[in-house]
C-alpha cells in the first residue's frame, strides 16, 4: 500500500506534506509532487497537511483519480527528492481557491 498525490497538487505544489514525511518519498517537477511507492512507508502523516486534499491512501483513491497511482510510480523515479518545505508555485493560492479550499 502507498499514498498517492493526485491532480489537485498540479499547479500548486504546496510542500507542507514533505515537511512531515519521515522518509524521502516525495519527488517533484515544475508542476507538482509525486510519491515514490517504493519509498513510502504508509504512515499517512502527509494527508492532513495537504491544503488542497491532493493525497490519498491508494485504497481510498477515487476511481476517477486511479491513473495517478501509475503516474506517481513512473514520475517519482526520475525526479529529484523534495524533502524540505519551500514556496508554493506562483498562482497556487488562486488554484487553491478554485479547488474550493
TIMI-2910 file (N, C-alpha, C, CB; in pm, 1 decimal, decimal comma, always signed):
<rs>
+----------+----------+----------+----------+----------+----------+----------+----------+----------+----------+----------+----------+------+
!      n_x !      n_y !      n_z !     ca_x !     ca_y !     ca_z !      c_x !      c_y !      c_z !     cb_x !     cb_y !     cb_z ! resn !
+----------+----------+----------+----------+----------+----------+----------+----------+----------+----------+----------+----------+------+
!    +84,6 !   -117,3 !     +0,0 !     +0,0 !     +0,0 !     +0,0 !    +89,5 !   +124,0 !     +0,0 !    -96,4 !     -0,4 !   +122,3 !  Unk !
!    +38,2 !   +230,5 !    -58,8 !   +111,1 !   +356,9 !    -63,8 !    +11,5 !   +472,1 !    -64,5 !   +203,5 !   +363,3 !   -188,6 !  Unk !
!    +62,7 !   +589,7 !    -54,9 !    -18,1 !   +710,2 !    -69,3 !    +10,0 !   +769,4 !   -206,5 !    +12,1 !   +813,6 !    +44,4 !  Unk !
!    -88,3 !   +839,2 !   -259,8 !    -83,4 !   +889,1 !   -396,6 !   -111,6 !  +1038,7 !   -398,1 !   -184,1 !   +814,1 !   -486,0 !  Unk !
!    -31,3 !  +1112,8 !   -475,6 !    -58,9 !  +1254,5 !   -499,3 !   -141,8 !  +1262,5 !   -627,0 !    +74,6 !  +1339,8 !   -510,9 !  Unk !
!   -251,3 !  +1336,5 !   -621,5 !   -342,3 !  +1345,8 !   -735,6 !   -339,4 !  +1485,8 !   -797,1 !   -485,3 !  +1309,9 !   -692,8 !  Unk !
!   -424,9 !  +1507,2 !   -894,9 !   -420,2 !  +1628,5 !   -975,7 !   -444,6 !  +1758,0 !   -900,1 !   -518,8 !  +1618,0 !  -1083,2 !  Unk !
!   -500,9 !  +1754,2 !   -781,4 !   -518,3 !  +1878,5 !   -706,1 !   -384,2 !  +1946,5 !   -677,0 !   -591,8 !  +1850,6 !   -575,0 !  Unk !
!   -277,0 !  +1870,0 !   -674,5 !   -144,1 !  +1925,5 !   -649,9 !    -93,1 !  +2003,9 !   -771,3 !    -45,7 !  +1813,3 !   -614,7 !  Unk !
!   -139,7 !  +1966,9 !   -887,6 !    -91,6 !  +2027,8 !  -1011,9 !   -119,6 !  +2178,7 !  -1011,5 !   -158,7 !  +1960,7 !  -1135,0 !  Unk !
!    -14,9 !  +2255,9 !  -1030,5 !    -27,5 !  +2400,0 !  -1031,6 !    -19,1 !  +2464,3 !   -894,6 !   -154,6 !  +2437,0 !  -1094,5 !  Unk !
!    -10,8 !  +2382,4 !   -791,1 !     +0,6 !  +2433,8 !   -653,5 !   +140,2 !  +2406,0 !   -598,8 !   -107,2 !  +2369,7 !   -561,2 !  Unk !
!   +165,6 !  +2278,2 !   -583,5 !   +291,2 !  +2227,5 !   -527,5 !   +321,3 !  +2287,4 !   -390,2 !   +406,4 !  +2257,1 !   -622,7 !  Unk !
!   +219,8 !  +2283,9 !   -305,0 !   +243,6 !  +2317,5 !   -164,8 !   +332,3 !  +2206,0 !   -109,4 !   +107,1 !  +2332,1 !    -82,2 !  Unk !
!   +422,4 !  +2238,0 !    -20,2 !   +514,9 !  +2136,3 !    +30,3 !   +499,4 !  +2110,4 !   +179,9 !   +656,9 !  +2177,8 !     +1,4 !  Unk !
!   +383,8 !  +2142,0 !   +233,7 !   +357,4 !  +2113,4 !   +374,5 !   +373,8 !  +1963,9 !   +402,4 !   +215,5 !  +2160,2 !   +413,7 !  Unk !
!   +336,6 !  +1882,9 !   +305,6 !   +341,2 !  +1736,9 !   +319,1 !   +483,3 !  +1684,0 !   +336,1 !   +277,3 !  +1671,9 !   +198,2 !  Unk !
!   +577,5 !  +1739,8 !   +262,6 !   +714,1 !  +1688,2 !   +269,4 !   +779,4 !  +1719,1 !   +403,5 !   +797,9 !  +1746,2 !   +156,5 !  Unk !
!   +734,5 !  +1826,9 !   +467,5 !   +792,6 !  +1866,1 !   +596,2 !   +763,3 !  +1765,1 !   +706,9 !   +740,3 !  +2002,3 !   +636,8 !  Unk !
!   +656,9 !  +1687,1 !   +693,2 !   +621,1 !  +1590,3 !   +796,7 !   +654,0 !  +1446,4 !   +757,4 !   +473,9 !  +1601,6 !   +828,3 !  Unk !
!   +699,8 !  +1426,9 !   +636,4 !   +730,1 !  +1291,2 !   +588,4 !   +858,1 !  +1239,3 !   +654,6 !   +745,0 !  +1289,8 !   +433,2 !  Unk !
!   +851,4 !  +1122,2 !   +719,6 !   +970,0 !  +1068,9 !   +787,3 !  +1071,2 !  +1002,1 !   +692,7 !   +926,9 !   +969,4 !   +891,6 !  Unk !
!  +1033,7 !   +985,7 !   +567,0 !  +1124,5 !   +928,1 !   +466,6 !  +1124,9 !  +1020,3 !   +344,5 !  +1081,0 !   +781,1 !   +426,7 !  Unk !
!  +1217,2 !   +999,2 !   +256,3 !  +1227,8 !  +1083,2 !   +136,6 !  +1150,0 !  +1022,9 !    +20,0 !  +1375,0 !  +1102,0 !    +97,2 !  Unk !
!  +1016,7 !  +1017,7 !    +32,8 !   +937,1 !   +955,2 !    -73,1 !   +875,9 !  +1055,3 !   -170,6 !   +827,7 !   +873,0 !    -11,8 !  Unk !
!   +883,7 !  +1185,4 !   -139,4 !   +828,0 !  +1286,4 !   -229,1 !   +931,3 !  +1329,5 !   -332,5 !   +778,9 !  +1408,0 !   -149,3 !  Unk !
!   +885,8 !  +1339,4 !   -454,8 !   +968,2 !  +1386,7 !   -566,2 !   +886,7 !  +1493,1 !   -637,9 !  +1009,7 !  +1268,8 !   -664,2 !  Unk !
!   +954,3 !  +1584,3 !   -706,6 !   +879,2 !  +1690,7 !   -769,7 !   +933,2 !  +1735,7 !   -903,2 !   +873,5 !  +1805,0 !   -680,3 !  Unk !
!   +842,2 !  +1788,8 !   -983,9 !   +879,6 !  +1853,9 !  -1108,8 !   +831,8 !  +1998,7 !  -1101,0 !   +818,5 !  +1779,4 !  -1233,7 !  Unk !
!   +826,3 !  +2066,6 !  -1212,6 !   +788,4 !  +2208,0 !  -1213,2 !   +640,7 !  +2231,9 !  -1184,7 !   +823,3 !  +2268,7 !  -1345,3 !  Unk !
!   +558,0 !  +2125,9 !  -1187,1 !   +414,0 !  +2141,1 !  -1169,5 !   +358,5 !  +2088,7 !  -1037,8 !   +345,3 !  +2073,2 !  -1279,5 !  Unk !
!   +418,4 !  +1978,4 !   -987,9 !   +357,8 !  +1913,8 !   -871,7 !   +454,3 !  +1816,7 !   -805,0 !   +230,6 !  +1840,8 !   -912,3 !  Unk !
!   +404,7 !  +1750,3 !   -700,5 !   +479,2 !  +1648,1 !   -627,7 !   +423,8 !  +1510,2 !   -660,9 !   +473,2 !  +1673,7 !   -475,6 !  Unk !
!   +507,2 !  +1408,3 !   -638,7 !   +468,5 !  +1268,7 !   -659,9 !   +526,9 !  +1188,1 !   -544,7 !   +518,5 !  +1214,2 !   -799,9 !  Unk !
!   +464,6 !  +1076,2 !   -512,5 !   +514,8 !   +987,3 !   -408,1 !   +569,0 !   +860,4 !   -472,4 !   +403,5 !   +953,7 !   -305,0 !  Unk !
!   +690,8 !   +826,0 !   -433,7 !   +751,8 !   +701,4 !   -479,6 !   +694,4 !   +588,4 !   -394,5 !   +909,5 !   +706,7 !   -469,7 !  Unk !
!   +618,3 !   +496,4 !   -455,1 !   +555,0 !   +390,3 !   -376,4 !   +654,8 !   +294,8 !   -311,4 !   +461,6 !   +311,9 !   -463,7 !  Unk !
!   +776,3 !   +288,4 !   -364,0 !   +877,8 !   +201,3 !   -304,7 !   +942,0 !   +263,7 !   -180,8 !   +985,3 !   +169,2 !   -407,5 !  Unk !
!   +930,2 !   +393,2 !   -166,4 !   +988,4 !   +463,7 !    -52,6 !   +884,9 !   +495,5 !    +55,7 !  +1054,0 !   +591,9 !    -99,8 !  Unk !
!   +759,6 !   +511,0 !    +16,9 !   +652,7 !   +545,3 !   +111,1 !   +636,4 !   +433,8 !   +214,4 !   +518,9 !   +569,7 !    +35,9 !  Unk !
!   +628,9 !   +472,8 !   +341,8 !   +611,7 !   +373,1 !   +448,5 !   +468,0 !   +368,4 !   +499,3 !   +706,1 !   +403,3 !   +564,6 !  Unk !
!   +377,8 !   +431,5 !   +424,7 !   +234,0 !   +424,7 !   +453,7 !   +195,7 !   +481,3 !   +589,9 !   +188,0 !   +282,5 !   +445,5 !  Unk !
!   +265,3 !   +584,1 !   +633,3 !   +234,5 !   +640,8 !   +765,4 !   +114,5 !   +734,9 !   +762,3 !   +355,4 !   +715,0 !   +819,4 !  Unk !
!    +91,0 !   +798,6 !   +647,1 !    -22,7 !   +888,7 !   +633,8 !     -4,6 !  +1026,4 !   +694,1 !   -139,3 !   +826,8 !   +694,5 !  Unk !
!   +113,9 !  +1057,8 !   +742,8 !   +137,7 !  +1188,3 !   +804,7 !   +114,7 !  +1303,4 !   +707,3 !   +279,2 !  +1194,9 !   +859,1 !  Unk !
!   +133,9 !  +1279,7 !   +580,3 !   +122,2 !  +1384,0 !   +478,6 !    -22,0 !  +1424,7 !   +449,3 !   +187,1 !  +1337,7 !   +351,8 !  Unk !
!   -114,1 !  +1332,9 !   +464,1 !   -252,5 !  +1355,8 !   +421,3 !   -315,2 !  +1480,2 !   +484,8 !   -336,7 !  +1234,8 !   +454,8 !  Unk !
!   -315,3 !  +1493,7 !   +616,9 !   -381,2 !  +1611,5 !   +675,0 !   -306,2 !  +1742,9 !   +650,6 !   -398,0 !  +1591,3 !   +823,2 !  Unk !
!   -181,8 !  +1734,3 !   +606,2 !   -102,4 !  +1855,1 !   +583,6 !   -129,1 !  +1920,3 !   +448,8 !    +43,5 !  +1822,5 !   +594,7 !  Unk !
!   -185,6 !  +1847,1 !   +355,2 !   -207,8 !  +1899,5 !   +221,0 !   -325,4 !  +1997,2 !   +220,2 !   -233,1 !  +1784,7 !   +122,1 !  Unk !
!   -301,0 !  +2124,0 !   +187,4 !   -408,9 !  +2223,0 !   +191,5 !   -510,0 !  +2211,3 !    +77,3 !   -349,9 !  +2359,7 !   +189,9 !  Unk !
!   -482,2 !  +2124,3 !    -20,6 !   -575,8 !  +2106,5 !   -132,7 !   -625,0 !  +1961,5 !   -143,4 !   -508,7 !  +2148,4 !   -264,5 !  Unk !
!   -605,5 !  +1884,4 !    -36,6 !   -652,1 !  +1745,1 !    -29,8 !   -615,2 !  +1664,8 !   -154,6 !   -803,1 !  +1741,9 !    -10,1 !  Unk !
!   -487,7 !  +1672,9 !   -191,2 !   -439,2 !  +1604,1 !   -310,7 !   -385,8 !  +1464,4 !   -282,2 !   -331,9 !  +1685,8 !   -375,9 !  Unk !
!   -371,3 !  +1425,8 !   -156,4 !   -307,4 !  +1298,6 !   -122,1 !   -410,0 !  +1199,0 !    -68,3 !   -195,7 !  +1320,7 !    -18,5 !  Unk !
!   -404,1 !  +1078,4 !   -123,6 !   -496,6 !   +971,5 !    -84,8 !   -421,2 !   +843,1 !    -54,0 !   -599,7 !   +946,5 !   -195,5 !  Unk !
!   -474,1 !   +767,0 !    +39,3 !   -432,7 !   +628,6 !    +58,5 !   -477,2 !   +556,1 !    -68,4 !   -495,6 !   +563,6 !   +191,5 !  Unk !
!   -393,9 !   +470,7 !   -123,8 !   -430,5 !   +406,1 !   -250,5 !   -560,2 !   +325,4 !   -240,4 !   -317,9 !   +315,1 !   -296,5 !  Unk !
!   -593,8 !   +278,1 !   -121,6 !   -718,6 !   +201,9 !   -106,4 !   -840,9 !   +293,2 !   -105,8 !   -715,0 !   +119,7 !    +22,5 !  Unk !
!   -819,4 !   +423,7 !    -90,7 !   -929,5 !   +519,6 !    -88,0 !   -924,2 !   +616,8 !   -206,2 !   -927,3 !   +597,4 !    +42,8 !  Unk !
!   -842,2 !   +585,1 !   -302,2 !   -827,0 !   +669,4 !   -420,2 !   -956,9 !   +668,9 !   -500,7 !   -708,3 !   +621,0 !   -507,4 !  Unk !
!  -1014,6 !   +787,5 !   -525,7 !  -1137,7 !   +790,6 !   -605,3 !  -1113,7 !   +728,5 !   -743,0 !  -1189,3 !   +935,7 !   -620,3 !  Unk !
!  -1212,3 !   +659,2 !   -793,6 !  -1196,4 !   +588,4 !   -920,1 !  -1153,9 !   +681,0 !  -1033,5 !  -1325,4 !   +519,1 !   -956,7 !  Unk !
!  -1205,9 !   +803,5 !  -1034,0 !  -1169,0 !   +896,4 !  -1141,4 !  -1026,3 !   +950,3 !  -1126,8 !  -1267,0 !  +1012,4 !  -1144,7 !  Unk !
!   -958,3 !   +912,2 !  -1020,1 !   -818,9 !   +951,7 !   -997,4 !   -724,0 !   +832,1 !  -1006,1 !   -804,8 !  +1019,4 !   -860,8 !  Unk !
!   -774,2 !   +717,0 !  -1045,3 !   -694,8 !   +593,6 !  -1042,3 !   -568,8 !   +598,6 !  -1128,0 !   -779,4 !   +479,0 !  -1087,3 !  Unk !
!   -567,5 !   +678,4 !  -1232,8 !   -447,9 !   +690,2 !  -1317,7 !   -328,1 !   +742,9 !  -1239,2 !   -476,2 !   +782,3 !  -1436,9 !  Unk !
!   -354,5 !   +815,6 !  -1132,6 !   -245,9 !   +876,5 !  -1055,9 !   -159,8 !   +775,1 !   -982,8 !   -302,1 !   +973,7 !   -957,1 !  Unk !
!   -209,6 !   +656,8 !   -959,3 !   -128,4 !   +551,8 !   -897,7 !     -8,5 !   +521,6 !   -987,5 !   -212,8 !   +423,0 !   -873,2 !  Unk !
!    -34,4 !   +497,7 !  -1114,6 !    +71,8 !   +469,3 !  -1210,8 !   +157,1 !   +592,7 !  -1239,1 !    +12,1 !   +416,8 !  -1340,6 !  Unk !
!    +94,0 !   +708,8 !  -1248,4 !   +167,7 !   +832,9 !  -1275,5 !   +270,1 !   +858,6 !  -1165,2 !    +70,4 !   +953,1 !  -1287,5 !  Unk !
!   +229,1 !   +844,4 !  -1038,6 !   +322,8 !   +864,4 !   -927,8 !   +438,9 !   +766,5 !   -935,9 !   +250,9 !   +849,3 !   -793,4 !  Unk !
!   +408,4 !   +639,7 !   -958,5 !   +512,3 !   +536,6 !   -963,6 !   +613,3 !   +564,8 !  -1075,2 !   +449,0 !   +398,3 !   -983,8 !  Unk !
!   +565,4 !   +607,3 !  -1189,4 !   +654,3 !   +633,1 !  -1302,9 !   +732,1 !   +762,9 !  -1287,6 !   +574,6 !   +636,8 !  -1431,2 !  Unk !
!   +663,3 !   +869,5 !  -1253,1 !   +726,6 !  +1001,9 !  -1247,9 !   +827,1 !  +1013,6 !  -1132,9 !   +620,0 !  +1110,3 !  -1233,8 !  Unk !
!   +792,6 !   +962,6 !  -1016,2 !   +877,4 !   +980,3 !   -898,6 !  +1018,2 !   +927,8 !   -920,8 !   +815,7 !   +911,2 !   -779,3 !  Unk !
!  +1030,7 !   +818,5 !   -990,4 !  +1161,1 !   +753,6 !  -1010,1 !  +1264,3 !   +844,4 !  -1076,3 !  +1143,9 !   +629,3 !  -1093,5 !  Unk !
!  +1221,7 !   +929,3 !  -1168,4 !  +1316,5 !  +1010,7 !  -1242,0 !  +1328,8 !  +1154,5 !  -1196,5 !  +1280,4 !  +1009,7 !  -1382,1 !  Unk !
!  +1265,2 !  +1187,8 !  -1085,5 !  +1264,7 !  +1326,3 !  -1039,5 !  +1340,4 !  +1340,8 !   -907,2 !  +1120,7 !  +1376,5 !  -1023,6 !  Unk !
!  +1388,9 !  +1462,1 !   -879,4 !  +1461,5 !  +1482,6 !   -754,3 !  +1372,1 !  +1472,9 !   -631,2 !  +1529,3 !  +1616,8 !   -756,4 !  Unk !
!  +1432,5 !  +1431,3 !   -522,5 !  +1364,1 !  +1424,7 !   -393,8 !  +1333,1 !  +1566,3 !   -346,6 !  +1450,0 !  +1348,7 !   -288,5 !  Unk !
!  +1214,3 !  +1583,4 !   -290,8 !  +1175,6 !  +1709,2 !   -226,6 !  +1149,5 !  +1674,4 !    -80,7 !  +1047,8 !  +1776,3 !   -295,9 !  Unk !
!  +1236,3 !  +1722,4 !     +7,8 !  +1220,3 !  +1686,6 !   +148,9 !  +1226,8 !  +1805,9 !   +242,7 !  +1325,5 !  +1587,7 !   +188,1 !  Unk !
!  +1215,9 !  +1926,2 !   +186,7 !  +1210,7 !  +2046,7 !   +268,1 !  +1097,6 !  +2135,0 !   +219,7 !  +1344,8 !  +2122,5 !   +264,0 !  Unk !
!  +1030,6 !  +2198,9 !   +314,0 !   +921,2 !  +2289,9 !   +278,5 !   +978,3 !  +2406,4 !   +199,6 !   +846,0 !  +2340,6 !   +405,5 !  Unk !
!   +910,8 !  +2439,4 !    +92,8 !   +951,9 !  +2551,6 !     +9,6 !   +830,4 !  +2632,0 !    -32,0 !  +1029,2 !  +2502,9 !   -113,8 !  Unk !
!   +852,8 !  +2729,1 !   -116,4 !   +743,4 !  +2812,2 !   -164,6 !   +655,0 !  +2734,6 !   -261,0 !   +797,7 !  +2938,0 !   -232,2 !  Unk !
!   +526,4 !  +2758,5 !   -251,5 !   +432,2 !  +2701,6 !   -348,4 !   +453,6 !  +2771,2 !   -481,9 !   +283,5 !  +2717,1 !   -300,2 !  Unk !
!   +395,7 !  +2716,7 !   -585,2 !   +408,3 !  +2776,2 !   -717,5 !   +335,6 !  +2910,5 !   -724,4 !   +353,7 !  +2680,7 !   -824,0 !  Unk !
!   +382,5 !  +3000,4 !   -810,9 !   +306,2 !  +3124,1 !   -831,2 !   +164,3 !  +3088,5 !   -876,4 !   +376,4 !  +3217,1 !   -936,3 !  Unk !
!    +67,6 !  +3150,6 !   -817,8 !    -71,8 !  +3121,5 !   -851,2 !   -132,6 !  +3008,4 !   -771,0 !    -82,4 !  +3089,0 !   -995,2 !  Unk !
!    -55,7 !  +2950,8 !   -679,5 !   -105,5 !  +2836,9 !   -600,4 !   -224,6 !  +2874,6 !   -513,1 !     +5,9 !  +2781,4 !   -512,8 !  Unk !
!   -220,7 !  +2990,5 !   -454,4 !   -332,5 !  +3031,8 !   -368,6 !   -460,4 !  +3049,8 !   -450,7 !   -298,0 !  +3162,9 !   -294,6 !  Unk !
!   -446,5 !  +3102,0 !   -571,3 !   -563,1 !  +3117,3 !   -660,2 !   -617,6 !  +2979,2 !   -699,1 !   -524,9 !  +3198,8 !   -788,2 !  Unk !
!   -527,9 !  +2886,3 !   -732,1 !   -570,7 !  +2749,6 !   -765,9 !   -640,3 !  +2685,5 !   -646,4 !   -449,4 !  +2663,1 !   -810,3 !  Unk !
!   -587,2 !  +2706,5 !   -529,4 !   -647,7 !  +2653,1 !   -406,2 !   -792,4 !  +2702,6 !   -393,5 !   -564,3 !  +2695,5 !   -280,6 !  Unk !
!   -812,8 !  +2829,9 !   -419,2 !   -948,0 !  +2885,8 !   -413,4 !  -1037,0 !  +2823,9 !   -520,3 !   -944,0 !  +3038,1 !   -430,1 !  Unk !
!   -983,6 !  +2805,7 !   -640,8 !  -1061,4 !  +2744,2 !   -749,6 !  -1102,9 !  +2602,4 !   -714,1 !   -980,6 !  +2743,5 !   -880,0 !  Unk !
!  -1017,7 !  +2533,4 !   -639,1 !  -1047,6 !  +2396,4 !   -597,8 !  -1146,2 !  +2392,2 !   -480,8 !   -918,9 !  +2324,2 !   -559,5 !  Unk !
!  -1174,5 !  +2508,2 !   -422,9 !  -1271,0 !  +2514,6 !   -313,5 !  -1212,7 !  +2504,6 !   -175,6 !  -1368,9 !  +2408,9 !   -329,4 !  Unk !
!  -1085,7 !  +2535,6 !   -162,1 !  -1020,4 !  +2527,5 !    -29,8 !   -976,6 !  +2665,0 !    +17,6 !   -898,7 !  +2432,8 !    -34,7 !  Unk !
+----------+----------+----------+----------+----------+----------+----------+----------+----------+----------+----------+----------+------+
</rs>
